[in-house]
Amino acid sequence: MRDPLHAVCRLKSFPTDAALSPSTSLGFQIFALSMEARRQVWQFATTLVFFHASEYILATIFHGHRNVTTTCK
């Protein structure tokens, strides 16, 4: 049998419906992010794309287009 106090504590730590995005009606939950968190996610994604694109360009310049692939083998 489950401990009812443990279940209550677990429910208190779960975010309220106001903190969840509208996609909860689709059956999955995405937690709402603050504007600062969204900015950081976009900054990270932009940095990641820039790093890999510049790495590919530099590899193409130094090693030639035929010697550079976009996939790992």
QUIDAPE-V50388 format. One record per backbone hydrogen bond with DSSP energy under -1.0 kcal/mol. NH is the residue of the N-H (numbers start at 1). CO is the residue of the C=O. If there is no record, write none. Layout:
nh = [NH	NH]
co = [CO	CO]
This chain:
nh = [7	8	9	10	11	12	13	19	21	24	25	26	27	32	38	39	40	41	42	43	44	45	46	47	48	49	50	51	52	53	54	55	56	57	58	59	60	61	62	63	64	68]
co = [3	4	5	6	7	8	9	16	30	21	22	23	24	19	34	35	36	37	38	39	40	41	42	43	44	45	46	47	48	49	50	51	52	53	54	55	56	57	58	59	60	65]
